[in-house]
């Protein structure tokens, strides 16, 4: 469906380790910032969509997460829809809210993504990711990930992978397997993956809300501890806590509010994965193609992208799936420097998931926060000059050879 909704205001917390701060406080901070940015009073909100993935497992708060968070700031009575869709929870919440505004059901809708992943027992944090695959097939998934790649001796990987008491997310093993396959098929190198992590660290160093702000060189990325070959630690997104919010309004309401330089949601496409051959287009390709058609743009029109770089190889493969380069040529795009802030098509100028952080239930809306500020020219010192068309790519979970959920959103001014 074609979207017709406007982002009136955005806000987010800094992502990071907030052991002493609960879901309510994190969510409230992001919501208050978004309302202030929009110039909208709390009582003007007509509905709310709240994305969260693992609060039930990590905090014990089930069933009414959104209602609990919003009631703490005095927002009740309105419909509140809780959205759980793995790492795509927040982008799904935004897509559903935009659809309701487009359909004329509401003029002002709040979207919130919030997550707490840090826990005093870190094994609980990592174990939560094991629920984002088919748990009845978990033993087989782990067995398929276990074999080491043939060839040269590798540095030992950290213990974990979702088995026993995991010391990392099993998704790093999934990304590592995909990276090895890409290397074997297309000749992609570790140095190219490391260059993406270094790029995002440079971008993150410019973002005061990023979880990590240390700029790293390619050599420092390569020499960091191995997590799952070929992924070193900086090539893997960290766990984190945080919240991000956006207020969506109808075009009529936007005119009434007198919003200067309104950011329009031109397309937001949500799909689930399906069983298909490995060489056939998957969720990213299908969502992107549909989003481009809805928005009336192509990959050549994009000025800035926030993509789901849960690992450095995931960003490189997203280049290809989003159509900004051909299949197998992601490494060439890296070598050309095209995706740096100063490049032809800047990607993850926020620092991405690798450096901004990845509190999974908040990530999708955090991308919208960054892109809205970019399109409105208020993202200095990481501003992309003349940005008018932006794309957010956010996926979650894994079944078979594809993501379980995928959302591609295009914003324009």
Buried (B, 14 or more C-beta within 10 A) or exposed (E): EEBBBBBBBBBBBBBBBBEEBBBBBBBBBBBBBBBEBBEBEEEBBBBBBBBBBBBBBBBEBEEEBBBBBBBBBEBEEBEBBBBBBBBBBBBBBBBBBBBBBBEEBBBBBBBBBBBBBBBEEBEBBBBBBBBBBBEEEBEEBBEEBEEEBEEEEEEEBBEBBBBEEBEBBBBBBBBBBBBBBBBEEBEBBBBBBBBBBBBBBBBBBBBEBBBBBEBBEBEBBBEBEBBBBBBBBBBBBBBBBBBBBBBBBBBEBBEEBEBEEBBBBBBBBBBBBEEBEEEEEBBBBBBBBBBBEBBEBBBEBBBBBBBBBBBBBBBBBBBBBBBBBEBEBBBBBBEEEBBBBEBBBBBBBBBBBBBBBBBBBBBBBBBBBBBBBBBBBEBEEBBBEEBBBBBBBBBBBBBBEBBBBBBBBBBBB
